[in-house]
Amino acid sequence: MVGVTSEPVERVTEELGVRVPVRLAFTFLCDGAISPYWLGVHEAVIDESVAPDPSEIAWHDWLSESALREALRQWPFVPDCREAFTKYALRSFR
């Protein structure tokens, strides 16, 4: 069982400079590059300007679903990220 922690809120605050509620959307057993592990996918609504920490975030922008799907096809992402997005999209964009 995955425990509920404040870590996702702290990560958003540290990396994006905003403090907002973060909700666990789901967990799944990810194949992983080395071995399987449990991955938690979280979501948050951010309706204010973000101030990313340059030591944490190299680039940021808001992308539409179609632009994000295109970026996942063209840009270098780790396989775990692609797998998480695919599962999230199946749940969220119906």
C-alpha positions in Angstrom: 0.0 0.0 0.0 1.3 3.4 -0.9 1.2 5.9 2.0 0.0 9.4 1.7 2.8 12.0 2.2 3.3 15.7 1.8 6.2 15.0 -0.6 4.3 15.8 -3.8 3.2 19.2 -2.4 6.7 19.9 -1.4 8.1 19.0 -4.8 5.6 21.3 -6.6 6.4 24.1 -4.1 10.2 23.6 -4.5 10.3 23.1 -8.2 7.5 25.5 -9.4 7.4 28.0 -6.6 3.7 27.6 -5.9 1.9 25.9 -3.0 -1.2 24.0 -4.2 -3.1 20.9 -3.2 -1.8 17.8 -5.0 -3.9 14.7 -5.4 -2.8 11.1 -6.0 -4.5 10.1 -9.3 -3.4 6.5 -9.2 -0.4 4.1 -8.7 0.8 1.4 -11.0 3.6 -1.2 -11.2 6.0 0.4 -13.7 8.3 -1.9 -15.7 11.3 0.4 -15.0 14.6 0.3 -16.9 16.3 -1.8 -14.2 13.5 -3.5 -12.4 9.8 -3.0 -11.7 8.7 -0.4 -9.1 5.5 1.3 -7.9 4.9 4.7 -9.5 2.4 7.2 -8.1 0.9 9.7 -10.6 -0.3 12.9 -9.1 -2.2 15.9 -10.4 -2.7 19.5 -9.3 -4.5 22.5 -10.6 -2.3 25.5 -10.8 -4.1 28.7 -11.6 -1.4 31.2 -10.7 1.9 32.1 -12.3 4.7 29.7 -11.6 8.3 30.6 -10.7 10.4 27.6 -11.6 13.6 27.0 -9.7 16.3 27.1 -12.5 18.4 24.5 -10.6 15.4 22.1 -10.8 13.6 23.0 -14.1 15.5 23.6 -17.3 12.5 24.5 -19.4 8.7 24.8 -18.9 5.6 25.8 -20.7 1.9 24.9 -20.7 1.0 22.4 -23.5 -2.3 21.3 -24.9 -3.0 17.6 -24.8 -2.2 17.3 -28.5 1.1 19.3 -28.2 2.1 17.1 -25.2 1.4 13.9 -27.2 3.5 15.3 -30.0 6.3 16.2 -27.6 6.2 12.7 -26.2 6.7 11.3 -29.7 9.5 13.7 -30.7 11.4 14.7 -27.5 13.6 12.5 -25.3 11.6 11.2 -22.4 12.3 8.2 -20.2 10.0 5.2 -21.0 8.5 5.4 -17.5 7.2 8.9 -18.3 5.6 7.8 -21.5 4.0 4.8 -19.7 2.7 7.1 -17.0 1.2 9.6 -19.4 -0.5 6.9 -21.5 -2.2 5.5 -18.4 -3.1 9.0 -17.2 -4.6 9.9 -20.6 -6.7 6.8 -20.7 -8.2 7.8 -17.3 -8.5 11.5 -17.8 -9.1 12.4 -21.5 -12.2 10.3 -22.2 
